Amino acid sequence: MIKAENIVKSFGALTVLKGVTVELPEKKVIAIVGPSGAGKTTLLQIMGTLSHPDSGSLSINGEDVFSLKDKQLARFRNKNIGFVFQFHHLLPEFTAVENVCMPALIAKVSFPEAQKKAKELLDFLGLAERFDHKPSQLSGGEQQRIAVARALINNPLVILADEPSGNLDSQNREDLHKLFFTLRDQMGQTFVIVTHDKDLAQMADLQLTMNDGRFVK
C-alpha cells in the first residue's frame, strides 16, 4: 500500500528523518511508536503528502506521489488519504453532517450525495442522533468519531492518524481503538497510526518502532 524509500527530511541544521525505508501492507492497523522527537509525526506528514522530503521516494498504491504536480497531488490526497488528528479540527459553525461532508464537497460530489454518505457513516459510527449537532454540543469521543467519519467519506486507500486517542478519557479511548479494528474488518480499511498508547500498539496488526529518525528492530 505504502512504500517509502530512503526518506530524508531536515529542518535547518536538524535532520529529523535519516533515510527511512519501509513498506506498509493494506487492510491492516499499523502502529508507529517511539519516543518524542523520533520523527514519527514528520514521517506521517510525508506519507500524507502534507510535507515533501528533502530526498527519497514515496509510492502509495503504486503511484509515485511526489512526481505529481501540486493540483494533481491535492486531488490524489483528497481522494486517497484520510486524516485523523489528536485534535479533531472540526469546524465549529457547522453541524456533524456538514463537517463530515467537507472532503466530499472538495472532491466536487454534490451536496445531496455527500450528505447521504455522511449520514450513513455517522449512523454506522453510532451517531444517528447527532446529525444536526455542532461540535460544542458533542462530547470529545463523539467529536473524534465525527473526525473518523470525515476521514472515511471519500473511501480513501489509507487513514493516517496522529495520536488520535491522546485527548480522550479511558473509555472513549478504548471505544475509538475498537472502532479502528471494526473498520478494518468491515470496510477493509488501512490505518497507519502514530501513538504513545501501549494498548493500541499491542493490538495493532503491525507495530513499528522509530528512534532518532529511523526504524529500529
LUMKOL-400964 format. One record per atom (N, C-alpha, C, CB): x negated, y negated, z. Coordinates in steps of 0.1 Angstrom, whole numbers, plus 5000, padded with zeros to 4 digits. Each point is the difference from the previous one (the first is absolute). Last residue first. Glycine has a CB too. Layout:
% LUMKOL-400964
XYZ;...
END
This chain:
% LUMKOL-400964
485250235150;500550135002;500750015014;498250104985;501749434989;499050095006;500750135002;498949815012;501449714956;500750115006;498950095006;502049994983;497249485014;499950124992;501050115007;497649954992;501349595025;500249984986;499950134991;499049785004;500750215046;498949924994;500150004984;498550045020;504650314996;499149935010;498949934992;500450185018;504650144977;499049904995;499249955012;501649944981;501750535007;499349905010;499049914993;500450175018;504450164971;498649954995;499549905010;500650054976;503550365018;499549895009;498549974995;501550075020;503450194962;498549984998;499649885008;500150104976;504350055028;499550124991;498549994999;502250014988;500149775056;499849984986;499650134993;499449765004;501250165044;501250064993;499750004985;501549925018;495449885012;500050145002;501150074992;498949975022;500949564979;498850054993;500050155000;498749795005;504549985021;500350004985;498950064992;501449805004;497950165042;501150094998;500350014985;501049965023;495949724993;499450134999;501150114997;498249935017;501449544970;500850095007;499650144999;501949844997;496449764981;499250035012;500950105009;498849784999;501250124944;500650005013;499050025011;502150094990;499349864953;499049965010;500650005013;498749874982;503150414974;500349925012;498749975008;502350105001;500350084951;498649985005;500149905011;498950054977;504850304995;499749895010;498550005002;502350025011;501750194952;498750005005;499749885009;499350114979;505450195006;499349875001;498650025005;502149885004;502150414985;498650024994;499149885001;501150164985;503549905033;499849924988;498750034993;501449825011;500050425029;501249984992;499949924988;501250025021;495050085009;500750124997;501249984991;499350095022;498249534993;499150094993;500850134995;498049915014;504249805014;499949944987;499150084991;500549785009;499850345036;501350034994;500049954985;501249985023;495249915005;499950144996;501350054993;498450045019;501349524998;499050014990;500050154994;498649825011;504150075027;500549964987;499050014989;501449845013;497350255032;500850114994;500649964987;500650075023;497049594999;499150114996;500850124994;498449935018;504049725002;499449964987;499150104995;500249765007;501750315035;501150014990;499449964986;501849945017;495450015021;500350144997;501050024989;499450065024;499849514992;498850054993;500250144996;498649845014;504749965012;500149954986;498850054992;501349805007;498750305039;501150074993;500149964986;501250015021;495549775006;499750144998;501150074993;498750005021;500949484969;499950085012;499950154997;501349825012;496749814953;501250065005;499850075013;500750044977;496149744991;500849905007;501250065007;499249834983;497750434990;499249935010;500849905008;498150034986;502950284975;500750015013;499349935011;500750224993;497649774962;501549984999;500750015013;499950084977;495249875003;500450005014;501549985001;497849915007;501250094946;498949955009;500549985014;498949894981;502450394969;500549945013;498849975009;502150134998;499750014948;498849975008;500549935013;498549984980;503750364980;500349895010;498749995009;502550045000;498650164947;499450015013;500449885008;498050124990;503949964967;499250125001;499450025014;499449974976;505349765017;498549994998;499450135000;500049785010;504950014988;499550144998;498550014997;502250064992;500449545020;499650024986;499550144998;499549764999;502050115045;501149974990;499650024986;500949845017;496650215028;500550124992;500849964988;500050135021;498349565012;498850064993;500450114991;498749955020;504649845007;499549914990;498850064992;500849805014;500950445023;501050004988;499549914989;501950055016;495649945024;499850124993;500950014988;499350115021;501349535007;498849984992;499650134993;499249835017;504450195012;500449924988;498849974992;501849895013;497550335027;500650094991;500549924987;500750155019;497549605016;498950084993;500650104991;498549975020;504449775006;499349914991;499050084992;500449805015;501850415020;500949984989;499349924989;502050025015;495850045026;500050124992;500949994988;499650135021;500249505009;498750024993;500050134991;498949885019;505949914989;498950045009;498750014991;501650125016;502449534970;499650145000;498950035010;500750014976;501349565010;501150085006;499650155001;501649834991;495649844987;500149965014;501150085008;499249774993;500150294959;499050065009;500149965014;498550004981;506050014992;498749944997;499050055010;501249794991;503550464989;499349945012;498749944995;501050165016;502350104959;500149864999;499449935012;502150034988;497850465007;499849944986;499949855000;501250204991;499350165045;499249885001;499849934987;498850115019;503450324992;500749905008;499249875000;501050185014;497250214965;501249964993;500849895007;500150244991;495450015017;500349865002;501249954992;497649975003;499750474998;500849985012;500449865003;499050205008;498650004953;499149975012;500849975012;498349914984;503950174975;499150125002;499249985013;499950044975;502649595010;500950115005;499250125004;501949914986;495949754992;500249965014;501050105007;499749764993;499350304961;498850025008;500349975015;498649954980;504849964989;499850155000;498850035009;501050034977;499949525013;501050055010;499850155001;501649824994;495849974974;499649955014;500950065010;499149794991;501950284963;498950085005;499649975014;499250024976;504149725005;500550135001;498950095005;501649974982;497349595007;500850005012;500550155003;500749764996;497050154964;499150005011;500850015013;498449864987;504150114974;499350135000;499150005012;500250024975;502149575017;500950115005;499350145001;501949874989;495549764995;500349995014;501050115004;499649755000;497050344960;501249915002;500350005015;500950044977;494150035006;501250085002;501249915003;498650205008;496649684986;501149964991;501150104999;498349884987;497750095043;499950094988;501149984990;498850165015;501349605025;498849954994;499750094987;499149935023;504550195004;500349884993;498849954993;501849955016;497650425012;500850044988;500349874992;500950205012;496949745030;499150064990;500850044987;498550085018;504249745018;499149904994;499050074990;500149885021;503750315008;500149984986;498849934993;502449995004;498150085044;499650124993;500149994985;500950135019;500549515008;498650025001;499550124993;500149895022;504550024979;499349914991;498550015001;501949845003;500950425026;500150044986;499349914991;502250095005;497949795040;499350124999;500050054985;500550075024;500349414981;500550125007;499150124997;502449914998;495749575003;500850104991;500450125009;498749934980;498649695035;501249944995;500950104992;498949785000;496650325018;500949985011;501449954995;498149955015;498250384962;500449864998;501149975010;499250004975;497050385034;501349984994;500349854999;500850225010;495150055007;500049894989;501450004993;497650034997;500250265041;500950044989;500149904988;501250145017;494749995016;501049905001;500950014987;498549845015;498350474986;500350005014;501149905003;497650075005;502650114946;498949955008;500450005015;499349854981;501750384967;500649985013;498849965009;501850184996;499349884947;499249965011;500849995013;498649874984;501250384962;500849945010;499149975012;502150124992;497249984952;499549995013;500949935010;497750004990;503150064961;499450135005;499550005014;499350034977;502949594997;500750134997;499550125008;500349914977;497749655028;501449995003;500750144998;500049754994;495550214992;500149995015;501550015004;497849875002;501350084952;499650145005;500250015015;498350024981;502349554999;501150094997;499750155005;500549864980;496149825025;501149975009;501250094997;499249765001;497150284971;499750055013;501149975010;497549984996;502749844961;500250144999;499850075014;499249994976;499949555020;501450024999;500350154999;500349784989;495150095012;500749975012;501550035000;498349825003;498650494967;500049855002;501049975011;499449964976;497950525022;501249934996;499849855002;501450205006;495550135007;499849974986;501249924995;498550204997;501349995047;499349874999;499549974986;499350035023;503150384988;500849885003;499249874998;501350145016;498950354963;498949935004;500549855004;498350144986;504550345013;499949864995;498849935006;502549994996;499250465016;499350004987;499849864994;500950234997;501249845046;500750084991;499449994986;502149975013;495549725012;501250045006;500850074990;500049815017;494550024991;501150044991;501250055009;498350064982;496849635021;501250055007;501050044989;499649865021;494650004987;501250014992;501250065008;498650034980;496449655026;500750135002;501250004992;499150025023;498749534999;499650104990;500750135004;497749894996;503649725025;498849944993;499550094990;499449875021;505850154992;498750045006;498949924992;500850235006;504449595002;499150074991;498750035006;501049874981;504350075038;498749955001;499150084990;500349935024;504250174980;500149865005;498749935001;502050075013;499350404974;499649904989;500349865005;500550174982;499650265043;501349934997;499949904989;500750045023;495550184994;500950114994;501349944996;498950175015;498249545007;499550034987;500850114993;497749935008;503349965037;500449894991;499550024986;499849855020;499050475013;501450014996;500449884991;500450115022;495249894995;500250114990;501550014996;498050125009;501049585025;499449954988;500250104988;498349875013;502950265031;501049904994;499549954987;500849945023;496250345001;501250074996;501049914993;499750155020;495749795000;500349974986;501350064996;497650004996;500149975049;499550114992;500249974985;500450165019;501149585021;498949954993;499350114991;499649855018;503250335023;500249874994;498749954993;501849945017;498650594987;500049885009;500349874992;498350115014;503850354970;498749955002;500049885008;499350104979;504150224984;499749965014;498649955001;501750165009;502549994955;498749955000;499749935014;500049964975;503850425002;499649905010;498549974999;501850085016;502550134952;498550005002;499849895010;499550084977;504650255002;499849895009;498550005004;502450015009;499950174943;499450035013;500149885009;498550184990;502449884961;501050075008;499550045013;501150074980;495049854986;501449955000;500950085009;499749924977;494749995029;501050084993;501449945000;498750205005;496149594995;501250025009;501150074992;499449795014;494850094987;501250044992;501150045009;498550084981;496649615021;501050085006;501150034990;499549905022;495749794990;500550094990;501050095007;497849994986;499249525024;501050105004;500550084988;500749845019;495549804993;500050114990;501050115004;497749954995;502049695036;498750034995;499950124991;499149905021;504149675003;500150134994;498750034992;502549984998;497549635026;501050075008;500250144995;501249785004;494949814998;500550114991;500950095008;497949994985;500349485021;500450125006;500650104990;500549875021;497949674971;498950095002;500450135006;498649805003;505249974973;498849925003;498850105002;501349825011;502350454985;500549875003;498849925005;502450085006;498450404963;499349925010;500849875001;497850104994;502550444985;500749875002;499349935011;502250094993;497850394972;499249915008;500749875002;497950104992;503050454990;500549865003;499149935009;502450084996;497550384979;498949915003;500549855002;498550154987;505350144997;498650044998;499149895003;500750164983;504750055024;499149885001;498650054999;501649885015;503850294975;498650044999;499149875000;500650214987;504850015022;499149885001;498650054999;501749875013;501650454977;500849885000;499149875000;501850135012;
END
